Amino acid sequence: MRIEFEPGWKLRSAPVAPLLVPLLVAIQRFGSLAGAAREVGYSYRHVWSLLGDWNQRMGQPLVELERGRGARLTPLAHKLLELDERARARLAPQLAELAQEFERELYGETTARAPHLSICASHDMALEQLPDLTEGALRLDLQFRGSVESLEALARGECDLAGFHVAEQWRTPEIVQRLDPGEHKLIGFAVRDQGLIVARGNPKAILSLHDLARPGLRFVNRQRGSGTRLVFDQLLARAGIASGPLAGYSREEFTHVAVTTAVADGSADTGFGIRAAAARLELGFIPLVSERYLFACLSGRLESVELRKFLVFLRGKPFKAVLTSLPGYDNAITGRVMDIAEGLEGPRPARIAAPG
C-alpha cells in the first residue's frame, strides 16, 4: 500500500479546500465555470458555492464572471496558484522521503520485498504520470530535483536512476563531468522542445533571445542547477547575450508549470521552458532547441528485475500514448539503452511551429 503526503496550508486559519486549486486551474484552462466544473467532476452549484465561500474569506474575488465572456482568474487567484506550485515543488523531496519512512515502519519486509525503483529526476510532465502507470507492478519512489542534484544523488547511492536533460549534442560540462563511461549507462526517456513561453497572442512580439534585452521586458528563470537553467545559459552564451542586464534573470522558479503560471498571471512577460507546459495554459511558444531527457544508472543495475520492468513500461503502448498527448514530445529514444557518447549525441533542430 502506497503512502503519499500532500502539502497543506491555510489562509486566515482556514485550510485551503483540496478542490480549490484544481478548480482554479480548470477555470484558467477553460475560461468557463461550467467547463471547469465538468473538469473537476462537481456540479456547477457546488463549485459556485465553493468560490462564494472563498471570495468571502479572502475579502475579494478569486474569479471574475461576466455574462457572455465566461470566467477568468483575478490576480489574487493567479498568486494563490503560484504559491501552491512553489510549495509543492520545494516540499516534494521531503514529503516523498517521509512517505517512504512511513511505509517502512508500517509494512516492514512486505514493502522491502516489493519491486521498486528510487528516482531522482529533473521535473518533467510525462514523468509525473509514470508512477500511476506502473502502480501494482513496480513502485517508483520519485523525487523531483535539478539535473545536477539528481546526478549527485546517484553518485552518493541515494537513488537507482537519475533523470536529467541536455540539449542535443551539447557537451554540458556540469552534466558530462558527473557521468563515467565505464560506470554508467543511459536510458532514453523522451525528446522535448524547449523555448520561450509568451502570453497568449504574443502581445510583446517576442521572437528571439535578443528580445529579452529590451527595456521593460520581464523574464522568469528556472533555479540554478536545473537542466533547463543550464540549457538556457548555454543559449545565451552562444548568442553572445549577457545575463546581467536581463530583467528577471534572478527570479527563480522550480518547475515548468510555475514558469508558465508567472507568464499567465502577467507577473512575467516570458520564461524559458517546455512546449507542453505552455500548451497546458494555452500560452504562446517560441521553439529554440530540442533536448534529450535521459536517465543515468549504474551499468550493473541494468539486469536487475526492477530495471527490466521499468524498461518494459517505457516501451509499452500506455506510456507512448502519454508522450503522444504532450505537445513537443518525441518518443524516438524512449526505452533505448545507450552508452554515454551515444546518449548525448544526435543533433536535431526544434520542431518549428508558428508562435501562438
N, C-alpha and C positions, 0 to 999 in steps of 0.2 A: 504494500500500500504506500502510495507516494504522498509525502507531506510538502505543502508549499506555504510560504508566508507572503502576504501581500502588504505593501506599505499602507498604513492607515494614519490619517491625520484629521485634525479638527479645525473648524473656523468658528471663533467665538463660542468655544466649548461644545459645539455641535459637530458630531462625527460626520464626515462627508459621506453621503449615501453611496453605496457601491455602484448604483445605476447612474449617478450624476455625470461622472466623467465620460463613460461610453455614450451617454445621451448627447452631451455637448459635442463630442467628436462626430457623432452621426449628423447632428444639425449642421456642423461645419461642412460636412461632406455633401449632404443632400440639399441644404438650403431650404428645408421644409420640416415643420414639426411633425406632420403626418408621416412623411417618409422616414424621419428619424425614429418615430415610434415603432414603425414596422421593422426597422433595422434592429432595434434592441429587444423586440418581442413583447412590448407592452401596449396597452390601449392608449389612444390619444388622450382620454380623460386622465389616465394615471400620470402620464408624463407632464400634462398641463398642470396637474396638481403639484407634482414634484417641483416644477420650475417656479410656481407661485410661492411655494413654501420657501425655496432658497432665495428668491428675489426679496422676500420679506426679511430673511435672516441677514442677507448681505446689505440691506438698506438701499439697494439699487439693482436694476435688472441684469440678468446674465444673458438674456436673449431678447432681441427686438423682433416683434411680429408686426408685419404691415400687410394690410389687405392687398392682394394681387402681387405682392413682392416676396412672399414666403417668410422665412426666418433667418436671422443672422446673429452671430455672436457679438456681444459687446466687448470692448477692450478688457473689461474685468474678467469675462469668461475666457478670453484668449490667455490672459495672465494665469488664471487658475489651471488651464491645461498645460501651460509651460512649466509651472511649478510642480504639477503632478508628474510630468515626464521627467523632469530633473531629479525628483525624489526617487523615482523608480530606477533610473539609470545608476544613480550613485549608491543606492542601497542593495541593488540586485546581488552583487557578490556576497555581501554579508548575510543576506537572507537565505541564499542558496546554501551557504555553509552551515547556517543554523538549522535548516531543514534536514540536511544530511546527518547532523548530530542527533536530532530528534529521532530520525529513522533508525540510527544505530542503537540508541537507547531503548526504543520501543520494540524493535523487531530482531535485534541481535544477529544471530547467524543466518536467519532467513534472508535478511537484507544482504548480508555479506555474500551469500551463495548466488544471489540473483545476478544475471549478466548485466553489467553496467559499465559505462564509459564516463570518465570525467573530462569535460571540455572547457577550456578557457579560450575565449574567442572574441575577436572584434565584432561589434554589433552588426547584425545582418537581418533583414526582414524575412528571408527564406529560412534561415537557421532558426528563427523564433518558432517556426511551425514544426520543425523536425521532431522534437520530443513527443508531440501528440501522435505522430505517425508511427513511432517506434514503441509506444506505450504497450506494455504487456509482453513484449518480446525482448526489448533492450531498453534499460533505463539510462537516460542521458542526464548526467549532472552538469548542467550548462551554466556557466558564469560569463557574462559579458565584460570584457576588459579591452584595453587598447591592444593593437597588434604586437607592439614591442613587449608590453607587460605579459601578454599571453605566451609568447616565446620564452620569456624569462621564467614563467611558471613551469613550462615544460622542462626547462633545464634544471629546475630545482626538484623535479619529480612530483609536482603538485597536480599534474593533470596527465591524461593519456594522449590528448590531442590539443594542439594549439592552432586556432584559426586566425589567419592574417590575410592581408591582401596587398598586392603590388601592381603598379601599372605595368602592362606587358612589356617585357624586355628592358625594364629599367632596373638597374642594379642598385636598389635602395640600400645604402651601407648599413643603416640601423637594422635592417632585416637580414641581409646576407651574412653579416658577422655573427649572427646567432644561429646559423644553420651549418651543420657539419656534414659534408657529403658522405663521410664514412660512417656516420651515426644516424642520420635522419633520412626518411622518405617523405614524399609529399603526396597528398591525396587531393585531386581536383574536386572543387565544390561547385563553382559557377564562374561565369564571366559576367561582369556588370559594367554598365555605363555610369561614369561619374561626370559631373559637370556643374554648372552654375544653376541654382534654383532661384527663380524670379517670381514675382507676383503674377497672378493671372492676367493675361494680356500684355505682359512685359511693359508696364507703363513707363519705366525708366529707360527703355530702349537699350538694355544691356545686351551686348553681342559678343564680347570677348573679355579676357582677363584685364586688358588695358583699361576697360571702362571702370574697373574697381578704383582706380586712382582719381576718378572725377570728384571734385569738391562736393561735399554733401551726401555722397552715396555711402550707405551704411551696410557693412558686411558683418556676418556672424560666422565664427570659425568653429572647428572641432578641437577637442582637447589635445594638448601635446602628448605624443606617444601613440596616438591613434593612427591607423593606416591611412585614413582619409587626410589627416593633417600632413602626414609625410608626402603623400601624392600631391596635395595642393602646394606645399612648399617647393616641391620639385618643379611643378608647373610654373610657379612664379620665377624660380631661378632660371629656367630655360627661356622664359620670355623676357628676362632682364628687368623684372619688376621688383622693387624694394618693398618689403612688407611693412616697414615702419610707418610710411605715410597713409596706409590703408585704414580708414576709419572703421573700427570694429574688429580689427585683426586680433586684438587681445580678448575679445568676448568669446568665451568657450562654452560649447555645449557637448553633451556626452553621447548623443545618438543622432542618427539621421532625422528621426521624427522631431526631435527638439529643434533642429535647424529649420526644418520646413515650417514648424509652428511659429517660429520667430518671424519668418517671411510672411506667413499667412496673417499674423496679427498686426503686421505693419511696423513692428519694432526693428526690423532689418529690411533692407531692400533686396538683398541677395545673400546666399550662402553656398557652400560647396558640398555636394552630396550625391546620392544615387538617384537615378531617374524614377525608380519605383516609389521613393519617398515623396517626390514632387507630385507624381500621379495620384497618390493617395488623397492629397488635399486639392487636386486639380489645379496645381500651380504650373507655371512655365518652366522649361528646362532647356539649357544650352549645353549640348554634349561637348566634352573636351577630351576625354580619354576612356579607353576600355581597360579594365583591370581584371586580374585573376584573383579569385578568392580561393585560398588553399588551406589545407590542414597539414601541419607537420606532426610526425610521430617518430618514435624510435623504430629503426628498421626491424628489430627483433620482435616488435609487437604486432607486426602485420599478420602473422599466422595465428594470433590469438582468436578464440571463439568470438569475443566481443567485437574486434575489428572486422572480422569476416561478416558478422551480422550487420555491422554498420555499413559496409560496402554494398551489401545486398539491398539495404534500404535506399542508399544513394542512387543505385542503378535502377531501382524499381519505377514502375509507372506512376504510383501516387506522388512520389516526390518530384518526378519530372513534370507532373501536372502543376505542382506548386510553382516551379520555376517558370513554366509557360504562362501562368496567370500574372506574373510580376513584370511590368514593363521594364525593358532594359536588361533583362537577364537572358543568358545563353547557357545551354547545358552541354556544350561541345566537350568540356573536360570533366564533367560530373562523374565521379566514381573512378576516375583513372588514377592508377598508382604510378608515380614518376620519381625519378631521382631529382636532385636539386637543380641541375642545369636545365633539364627538360621542363621542369615545373615553372621556372622563372623566365623562360624564353617565349617567343611567339608573338611578333608584332602584329597588331591589328588595330585599325582606327576605330573610333567610336562609331556606332551606328547613327548616322546623322538623321535628325528629324527637324522639321521646321519649328522654330521657337514657338511655344504655345503660351 
